Amino acid sequence: MFLLRGLTPTPLPSLHLKTSHLLPPLNVTISSAITNKYSISDEDLESRGFNLHRTVSDLNLDHLNKVFVAVGFPRRDPQKIRLALENTNSLLWVEYKKTQKPVAFARATGDGVFNAIIWDVVVDPSFQGIGLGKAVMERLMGELLEKGIVNIALYSEPRVLGFYRPLGFVADPDGIKGMVYSRKKNSKR
């Protein structure tokens, strides 16, 4: 059983990207097809006071941890966050220029060829509802698709499934059910 925030008693739904409608016509590159579909352009993000980053340089892990906690994730050891990010294939984060703090974040791990899993999609609650989560997800998915990765999955809490559906994610495509390793706690101590 996968426990997110230590509060969810059942496995969370696994979502997979349905790519058939996202693939461009043969005469259009994936890069240009995805770039033209951004709901908020890089220039618009910048004019609204945000910087988009694709590397961990300049990412303050304590500030990122505060965003994790603000959305309900458990507080994480910064050294473990750093290690996780070192083993991350793709990541994007949005910095609010006025505070120089991260306000949106998402990352993906995988084999770099066939499969990827998106993790830790978060937007600071003070900045939710203005398109930052969608902006981060569109760019992360575009990067993965550019690499030819079309089996893209993520785990989501049921309350936010509606956010991912318009981005092309569907639950249990082809009847596939995800499984997660679970160690049962020993009741005798």
C-alpha positions as CSV (number, residue, x, y, z in Angstrom):
1,M,0.0,0.0,0.0
2,F,1.3,3.4,-1.0
3,L,0.7,6.0,1.8
4,L,0.8,9.6,0.8
5,R,1.0,11.9,3.7
6,G,0.5,8.9,5.9
7,L,-3.2,9.5,5.8
8,T,-4.5,7.5,2.9
9,P,-5.5,4.0,3.9
10,T,-5.9,2.6,0.4
11,P,-3.7,2.7,-2.7
12,L,-3.9,5.9,-4.7
13,P,-5.2,5.7,-8.3
14,S,-2.5,5.4,-10.9
15,L,-3.0,7.5,-14.0
16,H,-1.4,7.0,-17.4
17,L,-1.1,9.5,-20.2
18,K,-3.3,8.7,-23.1
19,T,-1.0,9.8,-25.9
20,S,-3.0,9.1,-29.1
21,H,-4.6,12.5,-29.1
22,L,-1.4,14.3,-28.1
23,L,0.8,13.0,-30.9
24,P,1.1,15.6,-33.7
25,P,0.6,15.0,-37.4
26,L,3.7,13.4,-39.0
27,N,4.8,16.7,-40.6
28,V,4.9,18.5,-37.2
29,T,7.6,17.9,-34.6
30,I,6.5,17.0,-31.1
31,S,8.4,20.0,-29.8
32,S,6.5,22.5,-31.8
33,A,3.2,20.8,-31.2
34,I,3.6,20.8,-27.5
35,T,5.2,24.3,-27.4
36,N,2.2,25.8,-29.2
37,K,-0.2,24.2,-26.8
38,Y,1.1,25.8,-23.6
39,S,-1.7,27.4,-21.8
40,I,0.7,30.1,-20.5
41,S,3.8,31.0,-22.5
42,D,7.2,31.4,-20.9
43,E,7.0,35.1,-21.7
44,D,3.6,35.4,-20.0
45,L,4.9,33.6,-16.9
46,E,7.8,36.1,-16.8
47,S,5.6,39.1,-17.2
48,R,3.5,37.8,-14.3
49,G,6.5,37.8,-12.1
50,F,7.6,34.1,-12.4
51,N,10.8,32.4,-13.5
52,L,10.7,28.9,-14.9
53,H,13.6,26.6,-14.1
54,R,14.6,23.1,-15.4
55,T,17.5,22.4,-13.1
56,V,18.0,22.1,-9.4
57,S,20.5,25.0,-9.3
58,D,19.1,27.8,-7.3
59,L,16.4,25.6,-5.8
60,N,16.3,26.1,-2.1
61,L,15.3,22.7,-0.7
62,D,14.0,24.1,2.6
63,H,11.6,26.4,0.6
64,L,10.5,23.5,-1.6
65,N,9.9,21.5,1.5
66,K,7.6,24.2,2.8
67,V,5.6,24.0,-0.3
68,F,5.4,20.2,0.1
69,V,4.1,20.6,3.7
70,A,1.7,23.4,2.6
71,V,-0.1,21.0,0.3
72,G,-0.2,18.2,2.8
73,F,3.0,16.1,2.1
74,P,5.0,15.1,5.1
75,R,8.1,17.2,5.8
76,R,11.1,15.5,4.1
77,D,14.8,15.3,5.0
78,P,16.5,17.9,2.7
79,Q,19.4,15.5,2.1
80,K,16.9,12.9,0.9
81,I,15.2,15.4,-1.3
82,R,18.6,16.3,-2.8
83,L,19.3,12.6,-3.4
84,A,15.9,12.1,-5.0
85,L,16.5,15.1,-7.3
86,E,19.9,13.7,-8.3
87,N,18.1,10.6,-9.5
88,T,15.4,12.6,-11.3
89,N,15.4,12.6,-15.1
90,S,13.3,15.8,-15.7
91,L,12.1,18.5,-13.4
92,L,10.5,21.9,-13.6
93,W,9.9,24.5,-11.0
94,V,8.5,28.0,-10.9
95,E,10.0,30.7,-8.8
96,Y,8.1,33.8,-7.7
97,K,10.5,36.6,-8.5
98,K,9.5,38.9,-5.5
99,T,10.4,36.3,-2.9
100,Q,12.8,34.1,-4.9
101,K,11.0,31.1,-3.6
102,P,9.6,28.1,-5.5
103,V,5.8,28.1,-5.8
104,A,5.3,25.2,-8.3
105,F,7.2,22.0,-8.9
106,A,7.0,18.7,-10.7
107,R,9.5,16.0,-11.5
108,A,9.7,12.7,-13.5
109,T,11.8,9.6,-13.1
110,G,12.1,6.7,-15.5
111,D,14.2,4.7,-17.9
112,G,14.7,7.6,-20.3
113,V,13.4,5.6,-23.2
114,F,10.0,3.9,-22.7
115,N,8.6,4.8,-19.3
116,A,8.3,7.7,-16.9
117,I,6.5,8.4,-13.7
118,I,5.7,12.0,-12.6
119,W,6.1,12.8,-8.9
120,D,5.7,15.6,-6.5
121,V,3.4,17.9,-8.5
122,V,2.8,20.8,-6.1
123,V,1.7,24.4,-6.2
124,D,1.9,26.6,-3.2
125,P,-1.7,27.1,-2.0
126,S,-1.3,30.9,-2.2
127,F,-0.6,30.5,-6.0
128,Q,-3.1,27.8,-6.9
129,G,-5.8,28.5,-9.5
130,I,-3.7,30.7,-11.7
131,G,-2.3,28.0,-14.1
132,L,1.1,27.3,-12.6
133,G,0.4,23.6,-12.1
134,K,-0.8,23.2,-15.6
135,A,2.2,25.2,-16.9
136,V,4.6,22.9,-15.1
137,M,2.8,19.7,-16.2
138,E,2.5,20.8,-19.9
139,R,6.2,21.5,-20.1
140,L,7.3,18.3,-18.2
141,M,5.1,16.2,-20.4
142,G,6.4,17.9,-23.5
143,E,9.9,17.2,-22.5
144,L,9.1,13.5,-21.9
145,L,7.3,13.2,-25.2
146,E,10.2,14.9,-27.0
147,K,12.4,12.1,-25.7
148,G,10.0,9.6,-27.2
149,I,8.6,8.5,-23.9
150,V,4.9,7.8,-24.3
151,N,4.2,5.6,-21.3
152,I,3.8,8.3,-18.7
153,A,2.2,7.5,-15.3
154,L,1.6,9.3,-12.1
155,Y,0.0,8.7,-8.7
156,S,-2.7,11.1,-7.6
157,E,-5.0,11.7,-4.7
158,P,-8.6,11.2,-5.7
159,R,-9.5,14.8,-5.0
160,V,-7.2,16.1,-7.7
161,L,-7.9,13.6,-10.5
162,G,-9.9,16.3,-12.3
163,F,-6.8,18.4,-12.7
164,Y,-5.0,15.7,-14.7
165,R,-7.8,14.5,-17.0
166,P,-7.7,17.6,-19.2
167,L,-4.0,17.0,-19.6
168,G,-4.6,13.6,-21.2
169,F,-4.4,11.3,-18.2
170,V,-6.8,8.5,-17.7
171,A,-7.3,6.0,-14.9
172,D,-6.5,2.3,-15.6
173,P,-6.1,2.3,-19.4
174,D,-6.7,-1.0,-21.0
175,G,-7.8,-2.4,-17.6
176,I,-4.3,-2.3,-16.2
177,K,-4.2,-2.1,-12.4
178,G,-1.2,-0.7,-10.7
179,M,0.2,-2.4,-7.7
180,V,2.5,-1.0,-5.0
181,Y,4.7,-2.9,-2.6
182,S,3.6,-2.7,1.0
183,R,5.3,-3.8,4.2
184,K,2.8,-4.6,6.8
185,K,3.6,-3.3,10.2
186,N,4.4,-6.0,12.8
187,S,1.6,-5.8,15.3
188,K,3.8,-7.4,18.0
189,R,6.6,-5.3,19.2
